[in-house]
Amino acid sequence: MARNKIEDLRDHLFAAIERLSDEDISGDKLQEELKKAKAISELSSAIVDTARAEIEFLEAVGATGSDSQLFKGVTNQNLLG
C-alpha cells in the first residue's frame, strides 16, 4: 500500500533524523546516510511545494476540499480552502 500522506512524509523525515543521530554510525555508513538524508530532504521539498501549489489552486477556484491522496486524513477540509 502506498504511503502518500503528509503524515507519512513526516515519518520518513523523522526516521532519517533518527538514523543521523545514531552515535554508533560513522565512516561509510554515515556518508551513505547523509546522502540519503539529502535526497529525502530534496524530495520532501518538492512534495511540499506540490501541496502548496495544490492549496493555492484550490483557494483560487474557491474549492473547500480536495480528494488528493496527499491530504487523505485531513478532517477539516476548510483548512484546504
Backbone hydrogen bonds, N-H to C=O, Kabsch-Sander energy under -0.5 kcal/mol:
donor,donor_aa,acceptor,acceptor_aa,energy
4,N,2,A,-0.7
6,I,70,L,-1.3
8,D,5,K,-0.5
9,L,5,K,-1.9
10,R,6,I,-2.5
11,D,7,E,-2.2
12,H,8,D,-2.3
13,L,9,L,-2.3
14,F,10,R,-2.5
15,A,11,D,-2.3
16,A,12,H,-2.1
17,I,13,L,-2.1
18,E,14,F,-2.5
19,R,15,A,-2.2
20,L,16,A,-2.2
21,S,17,I,-1.7
22,D,19,R,-1.0
25,I,22,D,-1.4
29,K,26,S,-1.0
30,L,26,S,-0.9
31,Q,27,G,-2.2
32,E,28,D,-2.5
33,E,29,K,-2.3
34,L,30,L,-2.5
35,K,31,Q,-2.1
36,K,32,E,-2.3
37,A,33,E,-2.8
38,K,34,L,-2.2
39,A,35,K,-2.3
40,I,36,K,-3.0
41,S,37,A,-2.6
42,E,38,K,-2.4
43,L,39,A,-2.6
44,S,40,I,-2.7
45,S,41,S,-2.2
46,A,42,E,-1.8
47,I,43,L,-2.3
48,V,44,S,-2.7
49,D,45,S,-2.5
50,T,46,A,-2.1
51,A,47,I,-2.5
52,R,48,V,-2.7
53,A,49,D,-2.3
54,E,50,T,-2.3
55,I,51,A,-2.6
56,E,52,R,-2.6
57,F,53,A,-2.2
58,L,54,E,-2.6
59,E,55,I,-2.6
60,A,56,E,-2.3
61,V,57,F,-2.0
62,G,58,L,-0.5
62,G,59,E,-0.8
63,A,58,L,-2.3
71,F,68,S,-1.0
72,K,69,Q,-1.3
74,V,71,F,-2.5
75,T,73,G,-0.7
77,Q,75,T,-1.1
79,L,76,N,-2.1
80,L,77,Q,-1.6
81,G,78,N,-1.0
